């Protein structure tokens, strides 16, 4: 616990730019699926899905989702939860540009390596998702080598 009683957290962040030909109703279905992840994954303590207002800061992203979990076990539960897999199947083919990363106030010097390993394990367990990620024209993120 931190001094004010707050718990250390891991924030899992997804930023996307959709393909120009992505149908608006499919985009909305993918956004709603992200919201469903936030509501249904037990380890998610809070979440936000909405327009990405980053502008010139790191790309031309349109939408983002942030999921807060308390620890590595919670992150792995989120990454491997059926609703996360469902969102991948529903939305990855709509994506032109994708950035996935994690932010934490945990000072463990090995935390990044541990998070990267969770992403790699998730992709090993779900080779179809790893393949869909590989098909995203521009992908920067955890768990995929040589991109």
Protein Blocks (a to p, Z undefined) as FASTA:
>chain_A
ZZkopacdddddddddddfklcfklmmmmmmmmmmmmmmmmklmbdcddddfklmnopac
fbdcddddfbfklmmmmmmgmklmmmmmmmmmmpmbdcdddddfbfbfklmmmmmmmmmm
mmmmmmmlmmmmmmpmbacdehiahZZ
